[in-house]
Amino acid sequence: MISIKVSYYDYLRGQVFIDGLQNVYGEDCPDEFDLGALISLLYDDFLYHTQKGARNHEQTVHYLMRGKAEYLTPSLPVKETKRKLNQVSPNTFLLNV
């Protein structure tokens, strides 16, 4: 289970997006398709394409680390660390700290 906290404004933006999909696709869009289903779909798609190697893994790691620093850590001074990714196989990398 993943718990996600978003601002009320972002929640409303997501609802407007879902309402737009339901208006455009009508009966082809299931009634149970909601914001949670959209987030789950995007998360699964992200994991699928990352595992298949469709994304640059090093760029993905930097993007996620930047997002973690910006959204998940308290606003304390951040100690920068150098990290190196070593490719073990075509779709697997080892993080060396």
C-alpha positions in Angstrom: 0.0 0.0 0.0 1.3 3.5 -0.9 0.1 6.5 1.0 0.3 9.8 -1.0 -0.3 13.3 0.4 -1.1 16.1 -2.0 -2.3 19.6 -1.6 -6.0 20.2 -2.0 -5.4 22.2 -5.1 -3.5 19.3 -6.7 -6.3 16.9 -5.7 -8.8 19.1 -7.4 -6.6 19.3 -10.6 -6.6 15.5 -10.6 -10.3 15.4 -10.2 -10.8 17.8 -13.1 -8.5 15.6 -15.3 -10.5 12.5 -14.4 -13.8 14.3 -15.1 -12.4 15.4 -18.4 -11.5 11.8 -19.3 -15.0 10.6 -18.3 -16.6 13.3 -20.4 -14.5 12.6 -23.5 -14.6 8.8 -23.3 -18.0 8.4 -21.8 -19.0 4.7 -21.3 -15.5 3.6 -22.4 -14.1 5.1 -19.1 -15.0 2.8 -16.2 -17.0 4.4 -13.3 -14.4 3.2 -10.8 -11.6 5.0 -12.6 -10.6 7.7 -10.1 -7.5 9.6 -9.0 -6.2 6.6 -7.1 -6.6 4.4 -10.2 -4.8 7.0 -12.3 -1.9 7.3 -9.8 -1.6 3.5 -9.7 -1.6 3.2 -13.5 1.1 5.8 -13.8 3.2 4.2 -11.0 2.9 0.7 -12.7 3.8 2.2 -16.1 6.9 4.0 -14.5 8.1 0.7 -12.9 7.4 -1.3 -16.1 9.4 1.0 -18.4 12.2 1.3 -15.8 12.5 -2.5 -15.5 12.5 -2.9 -19.3 15.4 -0.4 -19.6 13.3 2.1 -21.6 14.5 4.9 -19.4 18.1 6.0 -18.6 18.6 4.6 -15.2 21.1 7.1 -14.1 18.8 10.0 -15.0 15.9 8.3 -13.2 18.0 7.9 -10.0 18.9 11.6 -10.1 15.3 12.6 -10.8 14.0 10.5 -7.9 16.8 11.8 -5.5 16.0 15.4 -6.4 12.3 14.8 -5.8 13.0 13.1 -2.5 15.2 16.0 -1.3 12.6 18.6 -2.4 9.4 16.9 -1.2 10.2 14.2 1.4 13.0 15.6 3.6 12.7 18.4 6.1 14.3 21.7 5.1 17.5 21.1 7.0 20.9 21.6 5.4 21.6 18.8 3.0 24.9 17.1 2.9 25.8 16.2 -0.7 27.2 12.8 -1.3 28.8 11.5 -4.5 27.2 8.3 -5.8 28.2 6.2 -8.7 26.0 3.7 -10.6 27.8 0.7 -12.0 25.9 -1.3 -14.7 25.7 -5.0 -13.7 23.5 -6.1 -16.6 21.6 -4.3 -19.4 18.7 -3.4 -17.0 20.4 -3.6 -13.5 22.6 -1.1 -11.8 24.5 -1.2 -8.5 24.7 2.0 -6.4 28.1 2.6 -4.9 28.2 5.3 -2.1 
